[in-house]
Amino acid sequence: MYIPLIIELLKKKNNILKRFSSQKGQIAVLIDPDKITGYREFKDFLDKVNFSGAHYLFIGGSSVTHKDFIRVIEWSKKLSKLPIVIFPGASYHISDHADAILYLSLISGRNPDYLIGQHIQSSNELYDMPIEVIPTAYLLIDGGTQSSVAYVSQTTPIPQENISIIERTCKAGLLQGKDLLYLDAGSGAKYPVSQKIINHLAQLDAPLIVGGGIKSKKDLLQAKNANVIVIGNKLEEDIDFLLDLEAFTQSSQS
């Protein structure tokens, strides 16, 4: 009698990862629960996101409390049909209200807490949760300013001109068994991960996510060979950028 349940869980296991892999130029809107002021304002924001053509909601941040994290996850589940993917900043950023979690290993740094320590703290609870866990090679790339992730993790981003180091680090992550590559220039970055880096790593046999510093149509076009492009701070400053996202998603699907 357990066979149908097992089959259903197996089907769900790689659902989001397969969606990531299915096409280039998908859009994820990154929501930092620390910056959500209230339900009404958040509903208005998500209503606009839902009509923008975005493909995913990423939820998380470097200094988010457990209470705020759970609150925004539950609101998002209620207000949007987009897949909810956790972008964890700490071991307690887990919830069975999400569809998946990016199980981030910060392999660009050498801080053991963000390579395995945080994972050990959450492993018992997460192991039994019915959500998709995606082992992710997470790299901080220099975006021209110190990001909150770099500050909290006490790690140094890789300079963008060191493409060989970035490539070798990504390959090491894949050889360790990671299913996904995530290159992050960080929140508030002056400039995003370069088109040259994206095009180079897009040739590897793994879906690629890029985020940080994407602020214009030009930035979107230069990142189009990534499977998922993450937009965060720009929408906090300019909600009308959702119109550019809508135009971009429509053109990438045509």
SULVENUR-V603082 format. One record per helix or strand of 2 or more residues. SS is the DSSP state (a for helix, b for strand). FROM is the first residue (numbers start at 1). TO is the last residue. If there is no record, write none. Layout:
# SULVENUR-V603082
SS_FROM_TO + SS_FROM_TO
This chain:
# SULVENUR-V603082
a_3_13 + a_15_22 + b_26_31 + a_33_35 + a_39_50 + b_56_59 + a_66_79 + b_83_87 + b_100_106 + a_112_127 + b_132_141 + a_148_153 + a_163_175 + b_180_184 + a_195_201 + b_207_211 + a_217_222 + b_228_231 + a_233_237 + a_241_253
